[in-house]
Amino acid sequence: MSEVVVGVIGGSGLYEIEGIRNVREVTLETPFGSPSDAYIVGELEGATCVFLPRHGRGHRFTPSEVNYRANVWGMKKLGARHVISVSAVGSLREEIVPGHLVFPDQFIDRTKDRPSTFFGGGCVAHIQFGDPVEEHLRQVLLASAREAGATTHDGGTYVVMEGPAFSTRAESNMHRAWGASVIGMTNLPEAKLAREAELAYATVALATDYDCWHEHHDDVTVEAVLAVIKHNVALAKDVIRGAVRRLVAAGPVEWPAHRALMAGGAVMTRHDLIPAEAKARLDLLLGKYLWPEEASK
């Protein structure tokens, strides 16, 4: 197999892609608790792919209950270097029609109840997050979506709200006034944690509705969202397959996200003052840099 390992976080059926082989489940415990579910690992287009249902199989966790830290840590532990997020979103722009695919390059964080960093407890780090999406991976996904025949939107801002209730009309219009393109509930802190874990992260945003701002369309409902998702699931699988094929063809790469911790001097704490508990918790992220002689193999 190729050295390329690709993570996919999204719906529980995404791993059912034509051509995937040697599928198995891997259950992990992490220093941050349990991930949303078992990881589903298989071989696709010459790469190892690691799939995780973000809300658990059967959609058991609200966006606020998802253990984003455990989910991302597990992806890192299983060797992923790229993470593709597949997410349902509401459209905030007339031209983004339900059924279209959006590839955002910015986020606005309106969450409030979610742990958003691996650090703390004796070790402080500040990652650069001005460009929160790995642009190389975003372009791979965009090219794959166009090849699959999707109607795509290149770039845009994704507002991440707490949920689980949908927006008020006032909030929806405020987000439009900010210039945002789509709104959803899941990509933060996921993208921040992926950056801390030095994973290339990008989003395939599936527009399912017009939120509640559009006076000529019904307000968003769960039924409407599920209908569009079901219609687009085959398209999302085609995008994943195409992206994996392109990543394998590119071979091992070293993109900015893959050196996010050390390239910017993110770790602020004097290394000899990092307590043993923090070293153990952060070994997967920092061991190769700060204590390579002790880092887990």
N, C-alpha and C positions, 0 to 999 in steps of 0.2 A: 504493500500500500504506500501511497504518497505520504509525505510528512504533513500534508495539509489536513488540519482538523478544524471543522466548521461547526459552530453552535447555532442552533435555531431555537428561539424562544417565541412561543405563540400558542395557537390552538392545539388541542390534543390529537387531532387527526393529521397534522402536517407531515408526520414521518411516513405516512402511507403513500409514498411516491413510487411510481413505476420504476423498477430497476434497482431499488434498494435491496441489499443483500446482508446476510449474517446479522439480522436484527436481534438485539438482546437488551435486557433491562439492567441498569446499574443503580443500586441504591447507595446513597452516601449520607453520612452525617458530617457536619461541618462545625468549625468553631463558632458559627453564628446560628446554629440550630439546623432544622431540617429543611431541605428544599421543598418546593411545591409538590413534587412527586418523584418517582423514579425517572432517571434519565434513560432515554431510548437511544441506543447507539447502533449504527449500521454503516455500511459501506455504499457510497453513491458516487458515480462518475470518477472513481479513483481516489476519493477522499474518505476520511472518517467523518461521519456526521453525528452530532450529539443533539438530540431534540429534547425539549422540556416543555410540558404544558404549564404555562405561567400561572394559571388559576387552579392547577391540579385537574386530573381527569374527572369529568363530571362537573367542572366549574364550581369548586367548593370554596374558593377564597375570594373575598372582595379585593379590589385594587389596593386598599389600605392594609389588608391582611397578608398579602403576598410577601414572602420572606425574600426580598430582592437580594440581600447580602448572601444568603445561603445559595440562592439560585446561581448567582454570578461566580461565587467561590467554587461551586461544583463544576461549572464550565471550565474554569481555569485548571482545576485539579485533573480533569479528564483530558487536558491537553489542547483545548480550543484556543486558537489565536484570533479567530474572527467570530463575531456574534451577529447574526441576522435577527432583528426583531420584526415579527409580523403582528401588526396591531390594527384593530378596528378603530376608526376615528370618525368624528363628525366634521362635515365640511363647513368652513366659515366664509367661503367664496363661491359666488355664482358659478364660476367656470369649473370648479371642482365638483363634478356631478357624482352622485352615489354610483359606485361601481368603478370609478377611476382609482388609479394608484398614485400616491404622492410619496416623494422621496425627500423628506425634510432635511434641512441643514442647520436648523436652529431650534431651540426649545425655550419656552417660558415656564418657569416652575411655580405652580400655584398649589403644590402639595404642602401639608403641614404636619402629618402624623407618621412620618416614615423615617427610620434610620437611613442616612444617606451616605455613610462613609464606613470603611473598614477600620479607620484610624481612631485614635483616642486611647484612653486607658494607659497613658505613658508614652505614646508615640504619636507625634503630630506630623501631618503631611498636607500640603496644599497643591493639588494638581492644577495645571492649566486647563481651562474648560471654555475658552473663548469660542472655539470651534468644536462643538460637542460631538459631532459626527465625524467618523473617519472618512474623509472625502474619497479616498481610493476605493473603499468598499462601497460607498454610496454610488459611485460611477459604475461599478461592476453590477450592482443591483438594477440601476436604471437601464443599462444596456441590455440586461437579461429580460427585463420587463418589456422593453420595446421589441426585442426579438420574439417574445411570446405573444405579441399582438395587443398588449394592454394599452389603454389610453393613460398616459403618464403626465405627471407634473414634476418638473425638475426644480427642486429646492422648495423652501417655504418654512414657516415657523409653526411648530407644534406646541400648543398650550397643553400642559399637563395639569389637570385639576384633580382634587382629592377624590371626589365621588363618595359613595356610589350613585347618588342622585345625579341626574343630568342637570345642565345649566338652567338658570333662570333666563328669561328673555333679556333682562338688563345685562346680565353677565355675558350672554352670547354677543350682544351688540357691542359691549365694551371690548371684548376680544377682537371683534372685527375692526373696531376703531384703532386697536393697537397694530393692525396690519397682519395679524396671524392668519394662517391658512387652514389649519385643522385643529381639532381639540380631542383629547383622549385622556385616559386615566392611568397609563402604565409605564411610559417610557422614562420617567424619573421616579426614583433615583437610579433606575436600571442603567441608564447611560453613564451617570457619574461613577457608579461602581465598576462598570466595564472599563472606564478610563483608568481608575485606580488600579485595576487588575491588569492593565496594559493589554487589553483586548480591543481589537478594531471593531467598532460598533456602528451599525447603520440600520435604518428602519424602512420596512415596506409598510406604508400606511394605507389601509384599505378604507376608502371613504364609503360609509354606509348610510349617511343621512345628512340633512342640512341643519343639524342641531335644532334650535327652535327659533332662529332669527328670521327664517324665510317665510314671508307672509303668504306665499302661494303654495307652501308645502305643509303637510301635517307635521306636528311636533314629533320628535324622535320617540320611537317605541322599541321595546325589546324585540317584538315580532318583526318589525321592519329591519332592524339591524341583523337579526339572524338570517332573514331571507337573502339579504345582499351578501353576507358572509358565505352562505352556502353556495351562492351562485359563483363567487370568486375563489372558492377554495382550490379548484383545479388550476386556475391562473396563478395563484400564489405558489403552488407546488412547482409549476413550470418555471417561475422566477427563481425559486430555490435551486432547482436542478441546473438551470443555466448559469447561475452565480457560482455554484460549486464547480462546474466544468471550467469556468474562466479562472477561478482561483487555483485549480490544479494546474492549468496551463501556465499560469504565472509562476508556479513553484513557490518555494519559501521566499517570503518578502519581509522587509523591515520598514514598516510605515511609521509615521509619527506616534500613533497611539501605542505602538509596541515598545516604546521607550519613554512612556509618559512620566514614570516616577523619577528616573534619574536624569533624563535630558534637561529637565527644568529645575533640578535640584529640589524636588518636592518635599523631601523629608527634612524637617526642621530640627528635630530632636537630636541632641548629641548622642552618637551611637552607643557609647559606653553607659549611657544613662537609661537606655530602653530596658524596662524590667523583663524578667524571664517570661512572665505570662504573655506580655505583648509580643515578645520575640516568637513564642510558640504560635500565637494566633496569627501573626503576620508573616510567618516563615515562607509560605507559598508565594507571597508577593515580594518580600524584601530579602529573603535569605541569600539569594544568588548575588546580591549587591553588597549587603552590609556584613554578613557573616557566612561567606561561601564555604568556609571549612566546616561549618556546622549544618549547612542547609540540607534539608531532607532530599534524598535521592529520588 
